[in-house]
Amino acid sequence: MPDFCYNLTRFYFKEEGLTLSLSDEIMDDMKKAMKAHDKVKLNTVRMIKSALMNEKIKLGHKLSPDEELTVLNHEKKQREESIAEFTKASRKDLADETKKELTIVEGYMPKQLSKDELDKIVSETISEVGAKGKSDFGKVMKALMPKVKGRADGKEASALVRDHLS
């Protein structure tokens, strides 16, 4: 598709309030980063694109939005772990670079739930499942995680569920 048509399509999608697929958004951001000579963004977007392509090849079909979100979560966690390791090793330069990458990755993820919103969803899920005590933790988590996938950290959700059940 010629660049002119692509830009018109993007304009139409924005005007109509529709969203492009993640791969289209990544390609667009890659072009912008190339034109702006933004090496950090370009490298990060390329890594995300590569991870998405590898997952697509591994699964053998086009990725669903949930599968794309799983890949993004993996990339986010990978960078968070790297930041912790770099900080532990007193490598501030690498930690700063990875923090920039993390902000770029988070830009593709859905808006994160606030503590209050997550607390409300946890309470609703506990009442839906009919959980009474700590022995129902697994049932609650199984019902909760699909509701908050990509919008809340699993550790934070787990801690809230434990607090509510104790």
DOFI-941087 format. One line per field, with one value per residue (C-alpha): residue in three letters; z negated, x, y. Coordinates in steps of 0.25 Angstrom, whole numbers, plus 5000, padded with zeros to 4 digits. Last residue first. Layout:
% residues N
residuo: (ALA | ...) .
Z: (Z | ...) .
X: (X | ...) .
Y: (Y | ...) .
***
This chain:
% residues 166
residuo: (SER | LEU | HIS | ASP | ARG | VAL | LEU | ALA | SER | ALA | GLU | LYS | GLY | ASP | ALA | ARG | GLY | LYS | VAL | LYS | PRO | MET | LEU | ALA | LYS | MET | VAL | LYS | GLY | PHE | ASP | SER | LYS | GLY | LYS | ALA | GLY | VAL | GLU | SER | ILE | THR | GLU | SER | VAL | ILE | LYS | ASP | LEU | GLU | ASP | LYS | SER | LEU | GLN | LYS | PRO | MET | TYR | GLY | GLU | VAL | ILE | THR | LEU | GLU | LYS | LYS | THR | GLU | ASP | ALA | LEU | ASP | LYS | ARG | SER | ALA | LYS | THR | PHE | GLU | ALA | ILE | SER | GLU | GLU | ARG | GLN | LYS | LYS | GLU | HIS | ASN | LEU | VAL | THR | LEU | GLU | GLU | ASP | PRO | SER | LEU | LYS | HIS | GLY | LEU | LYS | ILE | LYS | GLU | ASN | MET | LEU | ALA | SER | LYS | ILE | MET | ARG | VAL | THR | ASN | LEU | LYS | VAL | LYS | ASP | HIS | ALA | LYS | MET | ALA | LYS | LYS | MET | ASP | ASP | MET | ILE | GLU | ASP | SER | LEU | SER | LEU | THR | LEU | GLY | GLU | GLU | LYS | PHE | TYR | PHE | ARG | THR | LEU | ASN | TYR | CYS | PHE | ASP | PRO | MET) .
Z: (4778 | 4791 | 4795 | 4791 | 4799 | 4811 | 4810 | 4810 | 4822 | 4830 | 4827 | 4831 | 4844 | 4848 | 4853 | 4867 | 4875 | 4871 | 4861 | 4864 | 4868 | 4855 | 4846 | 4848 | 4847 | 4836 | 4828 | 4830 | 4826 | 4813 | 4808 | 4797 | 4791 | 4787 | 4791 | 4806 | 4813 | 4827 | 4830 | 4816 | 4818 | 4832 | 4828 | 4816 | 4826 | 4836 | 4826 | 4820 | 4835 | 4837 | 4823 | 4826 | 4840 | 4852 | 4863 | 4876 | 4888 | 4892 | 4904 | 4896 | 4886 | 4896 | 4898 | 4883 | 4881 | 4892 | 4885 | 4872 | 4879 | 4883 | 4869 | 4863 | 4873 | 4869 | 4854 | 4854 | 4839 | 4840 | 4832 | 4841 | 4853 | 4848 | 4844 | 4857 | 4864 | 4856 | 4860 | 4875 | 4875 | 4868 | 4879 | 4891 | 4884 | 4882 | 4897 | 4902 | 4893 | 4899 | 4913 | 4909 | 4903 | 4916 | 4924 | 4931 | 4946 | 4947 | 4945 | 4930 | 4931 | 4944 | 4937 | 4924 | 4932 | 4940 | 4927 | 4921 | 4933 | 4933 | 4919 | 4921 | 4933 | 4925 | 4914 | 4924 | 4931 | 4918 | 4913 | 4926 | 4928 | 4942 | 4943 | 4957 | 4952 | 4939 | 4948 | 4957 | 4945 | 4939 | 4951 | 4952 | 4937 | 4939 | 4950 | 4942 | 4930 | 4939 | 4942 | 4934 | 4938 | 4933 | 4947 | 4949 | 4944 | 4953 | 4965 | 4962 | 4961 | 4975 | 4981 | 4976 | 4982 | 4995 | 4996 | 4992 | 5004 | 5000) .
X: (4969 | 4961 | 4962 | 4976 | 4980 | 4972 | 4979 | 4993 | 4989 | 4985 | 4998 | 5006 | 4998 | 5000 | 4988 | 4983 | 4989 | 4979 | 4970 | 4957 | 4964 | 4972 | 4960 | 4953 | 4965 | 4970 | 4957 | 4957 | 4972 | 4970 | 4958 | 4965 | 4969 | 4954 | 4940 | 4940 | 4926 | 4932 | 4923 | 4926 | 4941 | 4940 | 4933 | 4943 | 4955 | 4948 | 4946 | 4961 | 4966 | 4958 | 4963 | 4978 | 4977 | 4976 | 4986 | 4983 | 4985 | 4999 | 5006 | 5012 | 5017 | 5027 | 5032 | 5033 | 5040 | 5051 | 5054 | 5055 | 5065 | 5074 | 5074 | 5077 | 5089 | 5095 | 5092 | 5100 | 5102 | 5100 | 5087 | 5082 | 5086 | 5079 | 5066 | 5065 | 5067 | 5056 | 5047 | 5051 | 5047 | 5034 | 5030 | 5034 | 5026 | 5014 | 5015 | 5015 | 5003 | 4996 | 4999 | 4992 | 4980 | 4979 | 4979 | 4992 | 4991 | 4994 | 5005 | 5007 | 5022 | 5022 | 5013 | 5021 | 5033 | 5026 | 5022 | 5035 | 5042 | 5032 | 5035 | 5050 | 5048 | 5040 | 5051 | 5062 | 5054 | 5050 | 5065 | 5070 | 5061 | 5066 | 5053 | 5050 | 5054 | 5046 | 5034 | 5035 | 5036 | 5024 | 5016 | 5020 | 5017 | 5003 | 5000 | 5005 | 4996 | 4984 | 4978 | 4967 | 4954 | 4950 | 4944 | 4954 | 4966 | 4962 | 4960 | 4974 | 4981 | 4975 | 4979 | 4993 | 4993 | 4988 | 4999 | 5010 | 5006 | 5000) .
Y: (4947 | 4946 | 4961 | 4963 | 4950 | 4955 | 4969 | 4962 | 4954 | 4966 | 4973 | 4961 | 4960 | 4974 | 4981 | 4985 | 4974 | 4964 | 4970 | 4962 | 4949 | 4949 | 4950 | 4937 | 4928 | 4937 | 4935 | 4920 | 4919 | 4927 | 4919 | 4912 | 4926 | 4928 | 4929 | 4931 | 4932 | 4932 | 4945 | 4951 | 4949 | 4955 | 4967 | 4970 | 4968 | 4977 | 4988 | 4986 | 4988 | 5000 | 5006 | 5002 | 5009 | 5000 | 5002 | 5008 | 4998 | 4994 | 5001 | 5012 | 5003 | 4998 | 5012 | 5015 | 5002 | 5005 | 5018 | 5011 | 5001 | 5013 | 5018 | 5004 | 5003 | 5016 | 5014 | 5001 | 4999 | 4984 | 4984 | 4995 | 4987 | 4975 | 4983 | 4990 | 4976 | 4970 | 4982 | 4981 | 4966 | 4969 | 4979 | 4970 | 4958 | 4968 | 4972 | 4957 | 4955 | 4967 | 4962 | 4949 | 4956 | 4964 | 4952 | 4948 | 4943 | 4928 | 4918 | 4919 | 4920 | 4928 | 4938 | 4938 | 4941 | 4952 | 4959 | 4958 | 4964 | 4975 | 4978 | 4978 | 4987 | 4996 | 4997 | 4999 | 5010 | 5017 | 5017 | 5021 | 5033 | 5038 | 5046 | 5040 | 5026 | 5028 | 5032 | 5020 | 5011 | 5017 | 5015 | 5000 | 4999 | 5004 | 4995 | 4983 | 4987 | 4988 | 5001 | 5007 | 5014 | 5027 | 5031 | 5042 | 5034 | 5022 | 5032 | 5038 | 5025 | 5021 | 5034 | 5032 | 5017 | 5022 | 5033 | 5023 | 5014 | 5000) .
***
